[in-house]
């Protein structure tokens, strides 16, 4: 294996391990703000993948950019759905006004 591939795999494995450890240790109170931050990062990757898909740098770049756009879009939409669901868990229901049944 070339040195660049080994370095790339090392960085990928280190980032994966670090990401799992960081997410695992987040207290439940911080899940919603963390999801909002993750959605923002996913939005940035969506913009980058749109740029790559439309850059005209060849068929491979266009295909990889399209795959990245699809994956980023799924990630952003799913993240917003999860954030909305979590926020609804904290929403208090209003008690019925007195005198009505």
GIZI-V790860 format. One line per field, one symbol per residue. phi: phi as a letter, one per 30 degrees, with the letter a starting at -180 (. if undefined). psi: psi as a letter, one per 30 degrees, with the letter a starting at -180 (. if undefined). burial: # if it has 9 or more other ideal C-beta (glycine too) atoms within 8 Angstrom, else .. Layout:
# GIZI-V790860
phi: ???
psi: ???
burial: ???
This chain:
# GIZI-V790860
phi: .dddddddddddddddddddddddcddedcdddddddddddddddddddddddcdickdddddddddddddddddddddddddddddddcddddddddjcb
psi: kleeeeeeeeeeeeeeeeeeeeeegklffgeeeeeeeeeeeeeefeeeeeeeegfhgleeeeeeeeeeeeeeeeeeeeeeeeeeeeefffkkkkkkkkfk.
burial: .....#...................#....##.###.##..##.##.######.#.....##.###.##.###.##..##.##..##..............
